[in-house]
Every structure is written in C-alpha cells, then in structure tokens.
Amino acid sequence: MWNSQFLSLTQEEFNFLLKNGKRSSKLLNFDFESLIYSNWGTVKETLPDLFAKNEYDKLILLLFKERGINHFICDVHSISIADGMSFILWIIDEVKAIQDLEIDNLRSNPTIKQLQAGINELDKFGLDNTRDNLTDGKLWHYDKINNMPYYKVFDKQLMEITKNKINEKMAKIKN
C-alpha cells in the first residue's frame, strides 16, 4: 500500500522529493485539471484536513468523485508508489499556487480604524468569515459556497475587493 510507504518517509526524504520529485496530474488513466476547478470547500477545508491526517487515499478518492469518477479504495491502493508520489506532489504544488494567488490578490492589511475596532476578533471564525461575506450572512447558503468551483468563489472575492478599493478612492475624491 503506497499510502503507508509515503508515510514512512523521513522528513529529509520528503523534502528531497518535494524539491526534486516528478509531478503529475495523471492518475489511473485520468488527467486532472487544476484544483481551481475543484469545489471551494474541498480546496479550502477538506484537502488540508486530509493532508493533516495523512489520509492520502481518501484525498485521491475525493478528487476522483468530484470529477464524476468512482473508484474503490482497492483501486487507490493499487497505485504504484511512484505514481502516488507524483500525484501528491502535484497536489502540493497546486495548493501552494492557490495560496500564493490568494496572498497576492485577496489579502490586505487592515486600516488603523479597523484594528482599533477589533477586526482581528473575526479571525477566530476562520473560513466562516468568507462564507458569511459571500452569502450576506445567510448560514443556510454556506453549503452552496462549499460546493462551488474554487475559481468562481475566488473571482467573486476579487471582484468585491476591487469594488471596495474603488469605493474608498471615490470617497477620498469627494472629500
């Protein structure tokens, strides 16, 4: 079972693979497209959770299921160590690219007034902040956000940030 072989790597071996290992979006005769086409909830919550738990087999099954392909756990366990590693490294690169995209486009420093008002108190709500903003506070719509493709949620967030910047500039112009 390649999952246990993957887990038996030392940190040094893993770092070497991370730096030099072959990456591949192809697995079990299927070529995955970028993770930006995966569900937002999968990219933001489920993948990080499965990585943290070292449940790579479940991660692979989930990505296949999202693309309408049903494999069994025995299919995943039959993946060679080389193919499994290449795919996991590809996922790591995809997640890193998404994180960089968010840092470059969605992050901004709070204003002094926002800090004085306690904006950092919202940090304890994690991803629910994003869901709440995107659903105008409608808790019953959170699952809709989770099940939307990542790129659509990203685009909406980017549009809202752009609108806010324009509105701030307009307010300064009027003064």
FIVO-476703 format. One record per residue: residue number from 1; residue in one letter; x, y, z of N, C-alpha, C, O in turn. Coordinates in Angstrom, 1 decimal. Layout:
<marros>
- NUM/A/X/Y/Z/X/Y/Z/X/Y/Z/X/Y/Z
...
</marros>
This chain:
<marros>
- 1/M/0.9/-1.2/0.0/0.0/0.0/0.0/0.9/1.2/0.0/1.7/1.5/0.9
- 2/W/0.8/2.1/-1.0/1.7/3.2/-1.2/1.5/4.3/-0.1/2.4/5.0/0.2
- 3/N/0.3/4.4/0.4/0.0/5.4/1.4/0.9/5.2/2.6/1.5/6.1/3.1
- 4/S/1.1/3.9/3.1/1.9/3.7/4.2/3.4/3.9/3.8/4.2/4.3/4.7
- 5/Q/3.8/3.6/2.6/5.2/3.8/2.2/5.4/5.3/2.2/6.5/5.8/2.6
- 6/F/4.5/6.1/1.7/4.6/7.6/1.7/4.8/8.1/3.2/5.6/9.0/3.4
- 7/L/4.0/7.5/4.1/4.1/8.0/5.5/5.4/7.6/6.1/5.8/8.1/7.2
- 8/S/6.1/6.5/5.6/7.3/6.1/6.2/8.5/6.9/5.8/9.6/6.7/6.3
- 9/L/8.4/7.9/4.9/9.5/8.7/4.5/9.9/9.6/5.7/9.2/10.0/6.5
- 10/T/11.3/9.8/5.8/11.8/10.7/6.8/11.5/12.1/6.2/11.2/12.3/5.1
- 11/Q/11.7/13.1/7.1/11.5/14.5/6.7/12.5/14.9/5.6/12.2/15.6/4.7
- 12/E/13.7/14.4/5.8/14.8/14.7/4.8/14.4/14.1/3.4/14.5/14.8/2.4
- 13/E/13.9/12.9/3.4/13.5/12.2/2.2/12.3/13.0/1.5/12.2/13.2/0.3
- 14/F/11.4/13.4/2.4/10.2/14.1/1.9/10.6/15.4/1.3/10.2/15.8/0.2
- 15/N/11.5/16.2/2.0/12.0/17.5/1.5/12.7/17.3/0.1/12.5/18.1/-0.7
- 16/F/13.5/16.2/0.0/14.2/15.9/-1.3/13.1/15.7/-2.4/13.3/16.3/-3.5
- 17/L/12.1/14.9/-2.1/11.1/14.6/-3.1/10.3/15.9/-3.4/10.0/16.2/-4.6
- 18/L/10.0/16.7/-2.4/9.3/18.0/-2.6/10.1/18.9/-3.6/9.5/19.6/-4.4
- 19/K/11.4/18.9/-3.4/12.2/19.7/-4.3/12.5/19.1/-5.6/12.5/19.9/-6.6
- 20/N/12.7/17.8/-5.7/13.2/17.2/-6.9/12.2/16.2/-7.6/12.5/15.7/-8.7
- 21/G/11.2/15.8/-6.9/10.3/14.7/-7.3/9.5/15.1/-8.6/9.2/16.3/-8.8
- 22/K/9.2/14.1/-9.4/8.4/14.3/-10.6/6.9/14.6/-10.1/6.4/14.0/-9.2
- 23/R/6.3/15.5/-10.8/4.9/15.9/-10.5/4.1/15.4/-11.7/4.5/15.4/-12.9
- 24/S/2.9/14.9/-11.4/2.0/14.5/-12.5/0.5/14.7/-12.0/0.1/14.3/-10.9
- 25/S/-0.3/15.2/-12.9/-1.7/15.4/-12.7/-2.4/14.2/-13.2/-3.7/14.1/-13.2
- 26/K/-1.7/13.2/-13.7/-2.3/12.0/-14.2/-2.3/10.8/-13.2/-1.3/10.6/-12.6
- 27/L/-3.4/10.2/-13.1/-3.5/9.1/-12.1/-4.6/8.1/-12.6/-5.7/8.6/-12.9
- 28/L/-4.4/6.9/-12.6/-5.3/5.8/-13.0/-6.0/6.2/-14.3/-7.2/6.1/-14.5
- 29/N/-5.2/6.5/-15.3/-5.6/6.9/-16.7/-6.6/8.1/-16.7/-7.4/8.2/-17.6
- 30/F/-6.4/9.0/-15.8/-7.2/10.2/-15.8/-6.3/11.4/-15.6/-5.4/11.3/-14.7
- 31/D/-6.4/12.4/-16.4/-5.6/13.6/-16.2/-6.5/14.7/-15.6/-7.4/15.3/-16.1
- 32/F/-6.1/15.0/-14.3/-6.8/16.0/-13.5/-6.5/17.4/-14.0/-5.4/17.7/-14.4
- 33/E/-7.5/18.3/-14.1/-7.2/19.7/-14.3/-6.9/20.4/-13.0/-7.1/19.7/-12.0
- 34/S/-6.5/21.6/-13.1/-6.1/22.4/-11.9/-7.1/22.2/-10.8/-8.3/22.1/-11.0
- 35/L/-6.6/22.3/-9.6/-7.5/22.3/-8.4/-8.4/23.5/-8.3/-9.4/23.5/-7.5
- 36/I/-8.2/24.5/-9.1/-9.1/25.7/-9.1/-10.5/25.3/-9.6/-11.4/26.0/-9.4
- 37/Y/-10.6/24.2/-10.2/-11.9/23.7/-10.7/-12.5/22.7/-9.7/-13.7/22.3/-9.9
- 38/S/-11.8/22.4/-8.6/-12.4/21.6/-7.6/-13.4/22.5/-6.7/-13.3/23.7/-6.8
- 39/N/-14.2/21.9/-5.9/-15.1/22.7/-5.1/-14.3/23.5/-4.1/-13.2/23.1/-3.6
- 40/W/-14.8/24.7/-3.8/-14.1/25.6/-2.9/-13.9/24.9/-1.5/-12.8/25.0/-0.9
- 41/G/-14.9/24.2/-1.0/-14.8/23.6/0.3/-13.8/22.5/0.3/-13.1/22.3/1.3
- 42/T/-13.6/21.8/-0.8/-12.6/20.8/-0.9/-11.2/21.4/-0.8/-10.3/20.9/-0.1
- 43/V/-11.0/22.5/-1.6/-9.7/23.1/-1.7/-9.3/23.8/-0.3/-8.2/23.7/0.1
- 44/K/-10.3/24.4/0.3/-10.0/25.2/1.5/-10.1/24.5/2.8/-9.4/24.8/3.7
- 45/E/-10.9/23.4/2.8/-11.1/22.7/4.1/-10.7/21.2/4.0/-9.9/20.7/4.8
- 46/T/-11.3/20.5/3.1/-11.1/19.1/3.1/-9.7/18.6/2.7/-9.2/17.8/3.4
- 47/L/-9.1/19.2/1.7/-7.8/18.8/1.3/-6.8/19.1/2.5/-6.0/18.2/2.8
- 48/P/-6.8/20.3/3.0/-5.9/20.5/4.2/-6.1/19.5/5.3/-5.2/19.1/6.0
- 49/D/-7.4/19.2/5.6/-7.7/18.3/6.7/-7.2/16.9/6.4/-6.6/16.3/7.3
- 50/L/-7.4/16.4/5.2/-6.9/15.1/4.8/-5.4/15.0/4.8/-4.8/14.0/5.2
- 51/F/-4.7/16.1/4.3/-3.3/16.2/4.4/-2.8/16.1/5.9/-1.9/15.4/6.2
- 52/A/-3.4/16.9/6.7/-3.0/16.9/8.1/-3.2/15.5/8.8/-2.4/15.1/9.7
- 53/K/-4.2/14.7/8.3/-4.4/13.4/8.9/-3.7/12.3/8.1/-3.8/11.1/8.4
- 54/N/-2.9/12.7/7.1/-2.2/11.8/6.3/-3.1/10.8/5.6/-2.7/9.6/5.4
- 55/E/-4.2/11.2/5.2/-5.2/10.3/4.6/-5.2/10.5/3.0/-6.2/11.0/2.5
- 56/Y/-4.1/10.2/2.4/-3.9/10.4/1.0/-4.8/9.6/0.1/-5.2/10.1/-0.9
- 57/D/-5.1/8.4/0.6/-6.0/7.6/-0.2/-7.4/8.2/-0.3/-8.1/8.2/-1.3
- 58/K/-7.9/8.7/0.9/-9.2/9.3/0.9/-9.2/10.6/0.0/-10.2/10.9/-0.6
- 59/L/-8.1/11.3/0.1/-7.9/12.5/-0.7/-8.1/12.2/-2.2/-8.8/12.9/-2.9
- 60/I/-7.4/11.2/-2.6/-7.5/10.8/-4.1/-8.9/10.4/-4.4/-9.4/10.7/-5.5
- 61/L/-9.5/9.6/-3.6/-10.9/9.1/-3.9/-11.8/10.3/-4.0/-12.7/10.4/-4.9
- 62/L/-11.6/11.3/-3.1/-12.5/12.5/-3.2/-12.3/13.3/-4.5/-13.3/13.7/-5.1
- 63/L/-11.1/13.5/-4.9/-10.8/14.2/-6.1/-11.4/13.5/-7.3/-11.9/14.1/-8.2
- 64/F/-11.3/12.2/-7.3/-12.0/11.4/-8.4/-13.5/11.6/-8.4/-14.1/11.8/-9.4
- 65/K/-14.0/11.5/-7.2/-15.5/11.6/-7.0/-16.0/12.9/-7.5/-17.0/13.0/-8.2
- 66/E/-15.3/14.0/-7.2/-15.7/15.3/-7.6/-15.7/15.4/-9.1/-16.5/16.2/-9.7
- 67/R/-14.9/14.6/-9.8/-14.9/14.6/-11.3/-15.8/13.6/-11.9/-15.7/13.3/-13.1
- 68/G/-16.6/13.0/-11.0/-17.6/12.0/-11.5/-17.1/10.6/-11.8/-17.7/9.9/-12.5
- 69/I/-15.9/10.3/-11.3/-15.3/9.0/-11.5/-15.3/8.3/-10.1/-14.7/8.7/-9.1
- 70/N/-15.9/7.1/-10.1/-16.0/6.3/-8.9/-15.0/5.2/-8.9/-15.1/4.3/-9.7
- 71/H/-14.0/5.3/-8.1/-13.0/4.3/-7.8/-13.3/3.7/-6.4/-13.9/4.3/-5.6
- 72/F/-12.8/2.5/-6.2/-12.8/1.9/-4.9/-11.4/2.1/-4.2/-10.4/2.4/-4.9
- 73/I/-11.4/1.9/-2.9/-10.2/2.1/-2.2/-9.1/1.1/-2.7/-8.0/1.4/-2.6
- 74/C/-9.6/-0.1/-3.1/-8.6/-1.1/-3.6/-7.9/-0.5/-4.9/-6.8/-0.9/-5.2
- 75/D/-8.7/0.3/-5.7/-8.0/0.9/-6.9/-6.9/1.8/-6.5/-5.9/1.9/-7.1
- 76/V/-7.2/2.6/-5.5/-6.3/3.6/-5.0/-5.1/2.9/-4.4/-3.9/3.3/-4.6
- 77/H/-5.3/1.8/-3.7/-4.2/1.1/-3.0/-3.3/0.4/-4.1/-2.2/0.0/-3.8
- 78/S/-3.9/0.2/-5.3/-3.1/-0.5/-6.3/-2.1/0.5/-7.1/-1.4/0.1/-7.9
- 79/I/-2.2/1.8/-6.8/-1.4/2.8/-7.4/0.1/2.6/-7.0/0.3/2.3/-5.8
- 80/S/1.0/2.6/-7.9/2.4/2.5/-7.6/2.9/3.6/-6.7/2.3/4.7/-6.8
- 81/I/3.9/3.4/-6.0/4.5/4.4/-5.1/4.9/5.6/-5.9/4.7/6.7/-5.5
- 82/A/5.5/5.4/-7.1/6.0/6.5/-7.9/4.8/7.3/-8.4/4.9/8.5/-8.4
- 83/D/3.8/6.7/-8.9/2.6/7.4/-9.4/1.9/8.1/-8.3/1.5/9.3/-8.4
- 84/G/1.8/7.5/-7.1/1.1/8.1/-6.0/1.9/9.4/-5.5/1.3/10.4/-5.2
- 85/M/3.2/9.2/-5.4/4.1/10.3/-5.0/4.0/11.5/-6.0/3.9/12.7/-5.6
- 86/S/4.0/11.2/-7.3/4.0/12.2/-8.3/2.6/13.0/-8.2/2.6/14.2/-8.4
- 87/F/1.6/12.3/-8.0/0.3/12.9/-7.9/0.2/13.8/-6.6/-0.3/14.9/-6.6
- 88/I/0.6/13.3/-5.5/0.6/14.0/-4.2/1.5/15.3/-4.3/1.1/16.4/-3.9
- 89/L/2.6/15.2/-5.0/3.5/16.3/-5.2/2.8/17.4/-6.1/2.9/18.6/-5.9
- 90/W/2.0/16.9/-7.1/1.3/17.8/-8.0/0.2/18.5/-7.1/0.0/19.7/-7.3
- 91/I/-0.5/17.8/-6.2/-1.5/18.4/-5.4/-0.8/19.5/-4.5/-1.4/20.6/-4.3
- 92/I/0.3/19.2/-3.9/1.0/20.1/-3.0/1.3/21.4/-3.8/1.2/22.5/-3.3
- 93/D/1.8/21.2/-5.1/2.1/22.4/-5.9/0.9/23.2/-6.2/0.9/24.4/-6.2
- 94/E/-0.2/22.5/-6.5/-1.5/23.2/-6.8/-2.0/24.0/-5.6/-2.4/25.2/-5.7
- 95/V/-1.9/23.4/-4.4/-2.4/24.1/-3.2/-1.5/25.3/-2.9/-2.0/26.4/-2.6
- 96/K/-0.2/25.2/-3.1/0.8/26.3/-2.9/0.5/27.4/-3.9/0.5/28.6/-3.5
- 97/A/0.2/27.1/-5.2/-0.1/28.1/-6.2/-1.4/28.8/-5.8/-1.5/30.0/-6.0
- 98/I/-2.4/28.1/-5.3/-3.6/28.8/-4.8/-3.4/29.7/-3.6/-3.9/30.8/-3.6
- 99/Q/-2.6/29.2/-2.7/-2.2/30.1/-1.6/-1.5/31.4/-2.0/-1.8/32.4/-1.5
- 100/D/-0.6/31.2/-2.9/0.1/32.4/-3.5/-0.8/33.3/-4.2/-0.7/34.5/-4.1
- 101/L/-1.8/32.8/-4.9/-2.8/33.6/-5.6/-3.6/34.4/-4.7/-3.9/35.6/-4.9
- 102/E/-4.0/33.8/-3.6/-4.8/34.4/-2.5/-4.0/35.5/-1.9/-4.4/36.6/-1.6
- 103/I/-2.7/35.2/-1.5/-1.8/36.2/-0.9/-1.7/37.4/-1.8/-1.7/38.6/-1.3
- 104/D/-1.4/37.2/-3.0/-1.2/38.3/-4.0/-2.4/39.1/-4.3/-2.3/40.3/-4.6
- 105/N/-3.6/38.5/-4.2/-4.8/39.2/-4.7/-5.9/39.4/-3.6/-6.7/40.3/-3.8
- 106/L/-6.0/38.6/-2.6/-7.1/38.7/-1.7/-6.7/39.2/-0.3/-7.6/39.6/0.5
- 107/R/-5.5/39.3/0.0/-5.0/39.8/1.3/-4.7/41.3/1.3/-4.1/41.8/0.4
- 108/S/-5.2/41.9/2.4/-4.8/43.3/2.5/-4.7/43.6/4.0/-5.2/43.0/4.8
- 109/N/-3.9/44.6/4.3/-3.6/45.0/5.7/-4.8/45.8/6.1/-5.3/46.7/5.4
- 110/P/-5.3/45.5/7.3/-6.4/46.3/7.9/-6.0/47.7/8.2/-4.8/48.0/8.4
- 111/T/-6.9/48.6/8.1/-6.7/50.0/8.4/-6.5/50.2/9.9/-6.9/49.3/10.7
- 112/I/-6.0/51.3/10.3/-5.9/51.6/11.7/-7.2/51.6/12.4/-7.4/51.1/13.5
- 113/K/-8.2/52.2/11.7/-9.6/52.2/12.3/-10.1/50.8/12.5/-10.8/50.5/13.5
- 114/Q/-9.9/49.9/11.5/-10.4/48.6/11.6/-9.7/47.8/12.7/-10.3/47.1/13.5
- 115/L/-8.4/48.1/12.9/-7.7/47.4/14.0/-8.2/47.9/15.4/-8.4/47.2/16.3
- 116/Q/-8.4/49.3/15.4/-8.9/49.8/16.7/-10.3/49.3/17.0/-10.7/49.1/18.2
- 117/A/-11.1/49.0/15.9/-12.4/48.5/16.1/-12.4/47.0/16.5/-13.5/46.4/16.9
- 118/G/-11.3/46.3/16.4/-11.2/44.9/16.7/-11.4/43.9/15.6/-11.9/42.8/15.9
- 119/I/-11.1/44.3/14.4/-11.3/43.4/13.2/-10.7/42.0/13.4/-11.1/41.0/12.9
- 120/N/-9.6/42.0/14.2/-8.9/40.7/14.4/-9.7/39.7/15.2/-9.4/38.5/15.2
- 121/E/-10.7/40.2/15.8/-11.6/39.3/16.6/-12.3/38.3/15.6/-12.8/37.2/16.0
- 122/L/-12.5/38.7/14.3/-13.1/37.8/13.4/-12.3/36.6/12.9/-12.8/35.7/12.4
- 123/D/-11.0/36.7/13.2/-10.1/35.6/12.8/-10.5/34.3/13.4/-10.2/33.2/12.8
- 124/K/-11.1/34.3/14.6/-11.5/33.0/15.2/-12.5/32.3/14.5/-12.8/31.1/14.8
- 125/F/-13.2/32.9/13.5/-14.2/32.2/12.7/-13.7/31.6/11.5/-14.5/30.9/10.7
- 126/G/-12.4/31.8/11.2/-11.8/31.1/10.0/-12.5/31.3/8.7/-12.9/32.4/8.3
- 127/L/-12.7/30.2/8.0/-13.4/30.2/6.7/-14.8/30.6/6.7/-15.4/31.0/5.7
- 128/D/-15.4/30.6/7.9/-16.8/31.0/8.0/-16.9/32.5/7.7/-18.0/33.0/7.3
- 129/N/-15.9/33.3/7.9/-15.8/34.7/7.6/-16.1/34.9/6.1/-16.9/35.7/5.6
- 130/T/-15.4/34.1/5.3/-15.6/34.1/3.8/-17.0/33.7/3.4/-17.7/34.4/2.7
- 131/R/-17.4/32.6/4.0/-18.8/32.1/3.7/-19.8/33.1/4.1/-20.8/33.4/3.3
- 132/D/-19.7/33.7/5.2/-20.6/34.7/5.7/-20.7/36.0/4.8/-21.8/36.5/4.5
- 133/N/-19.5/36.4/4.4/-19.4/37.6/3.5/-20.1/37.2/2.1/-20.8/38.1/1.5
- 134/L/-19.8/36.1/1.6/-20.3/35.7/0.3/-21.8/35.4/0.3/-22.4/35.4/-0.8
- 135/T/-22.4/35.1/1.4/-23.8/34.7/1.5/-24.6/35.8/2.2/-25.8/35.6/2.5
- 136/D/-24.0/37.0/2.4/-24.7/38.1/3.1/-25.2/37.6/4.4/-26.3/38.0/4.8
- 137/G/-24.5/36.7/5.1/-24.9/36.3/6.4/-25.9/35.2/6.4/-26.4/34.8/7.5
- 138/K/-26.2/34.6/5.3/-27.2/33.5/5.3/-26.6/32.2/5.5/-26.1/31.6/4.5
- 139/L/-26.6/31.7/6.7/-26.0/30.5/7.1/-26.4/29.3/6.3/-25.6/28.4/5.9
- 140/W/-27.7/29.3/5.9/-28.2/28.2/5.1/-27.7/28.1/3.7/-28.0/27.1/3.0
- 141/H/-26.9/29.1/3.3/-26.3/29.1/1.9/-24.8/28.7/2.0/-24.1/28.7/0.9
- 142/Y/-24.3/28.4/3.2/-22.9/28.1/3.3/-22.5/26.9/2.4/-21.4/26.9/1.8
- 143/D/-23.3/25.9/2.4/-23.0/24.7/1.5/-23.0/25.0/0.1/-22.2/24.4/-0.7
- 144/K/-23.7/26.0/-0.4/-23.6/26.4/-1.8/-22.2/26.9/-2.1/-21.6/26.6/-3.1
- 145/I/-21.6/27.7/-1.2/-20.3/28.2/-1.4/-19.3/27.0/-1.4/-18.4/26.9/-2.2
- 146/N/-19.4/26.1/-0.4/-18.5/24.9/-0.3/-18.6/24.1/-1.6/-17.5/23.6/-2.0
- 147/N/-19.7/24.1/-2.3/-19.8/23.2/-3.5/-19.6/23.9/-4.8/-19.7/23.3/-5.9
- 148/M/-19.3/25.2/-4.7/-19.0/26.0/-5.9/-17.5/25.7/-6.3/-16.7/25.5/-5.5
- 149/P/-17.2/25.8/-7.6/-15.8/25.7/-8.0/-15.0/26.8/-7.4/-15.4/27.9/-7.2
- 150/Y/-13.8/26.4/-7.0/-12.9/27.4/-6.3/-12.7/28.6/-7.1/-12.8/29.7/-6.5
- 151/Y/-12.5/28.5/-8.4/-12.2/29.7/-9.2/-13.4/30.7/-9.2/-13.2/31.9/-9.2
- 152/K/-14.6/30.2/-9.1/-15.8/31.2/-9.0/-15.8/31.9/-7.7/-16.1/33.1/-7.7
- 153/V/-15.5/31.3/-6.6/-15.5/31.9/-5.3/-14.3/32.9/-5.3/-14.5/34.0/-4.8
- 154/F/-13.2/32.5/-5.8/-12.0/33.4/-5.8/-12.4/34.7/-6.7/-12.1/35.8/-6.2
- 155/D/-13.0/34.5/-7.8/-13.3/35.6/-8.7/-14.3/36.6/-8.0/-14.2/37.8/-8.1
- 156/K/-15.3/36.0/-7.3/-16.2/36.9/-6.5/-15.5/37.6/-5.4/-15.8/38.8/-5.2
- 157/Q/-14.6/37.0/-4.7/-13.9/37.7/-3.7/-13.0/38.8/-4.3/-13.0/39.9/-3.7
- 158/L/-12.4/38.5/-5.4/-11.5/39.5/-6.0/-12.4/40.7/-6.5/-12.0/41.9/-6.4
- 159/M/-13.5/40.4/-7.0/-14.4/41.5/-7.5/-14.9/42.4/-6.3/-14.9/43.6/-6.5
- 160/E/-15.2/41.8/-5.2/-15.6/42.5/-4.0/-14.5/43.4/-3.5/-14.7/44.6/-3.1
- 161/I/-13.3/42.9/-3.5/-12.1/43.7/-3.0/-11.9/44.8/-4.0/-11.6/45.9/-3.6
- 162/T/-12.0/44.6/-5.3/-11.8/45.6/-6.3/-12.9/46.7/-6.1/-12.6/47.9/-6.2
- 163/K/-14.1/46.3/-5.9/-15.2/47.3/-5.7/-14.9/48.2/-4.4/-15.1/49.4/-4.4
- 164/N/-14.5/47.5/-3.4/-14.2/48.2/-2.1/-13.1/49.2/-2.3/-13.1/50.4/-1.8
- 165/K/-12.0/48.9/-3.1/-10.9/49.8/-3.3/-11.4/51.0/-4.1/-11.0/52.1/-3.9
- 166/I/-12.3/50.7/-5.1/-12.8/51.8/-5.9/-13.7/52.8/-5.1/-13.6/54.0/-5.2
- 167/N/-14.5/52.2/-4.2/-15.4/53.0/-3.3/-14.5/53.8/-2.4/-14.9/55.0/-2.1
- 168/E/-13.4/53.3/-1.9/-12.5/54.0/-1.0/-11.9/55.2/-1.7/-11.8/56.3/-1.2
- 169/K/-11.5/55.0/-3.0/-10.9/56.0/-3.8/-11.9/57.1/-4.1/-11.6/58.3/-4.0
- 170/M/-13.2/56.7/-4.4/-14.2/57.6/-4.7/-14.5/58.5/-3.5/-14.8/59.7/-3.6
- 171/A/-14.5/57.9/-2.3/-14.8/58.6/-1.0/-13.7/59.7/-0.8/-14.0/60.8/-0.3
- 172/K/-12.5/59.3/-1.1/-11.4/60.3/-1.0/-11.5/61.4/-2.0/-11.2/62.6/-1.7
- 173/I/-11.9/61.1/-3.2/-12.1/62.1/-4.2/-13.1/63.1/-3.9/-13.0/64.3/-4.1
- 174/K/-14.2/62.6/-3.2/-15.3/63.5/-2.9/-15.0/64.5/-1.8/-15.5/65.5/-1.6
- 175/N/-14.0/64.1/-0.9/-13.6/64.9/0.2/-12.7/66.0/-0.2/-12.3/66.8/0.7
</marros>
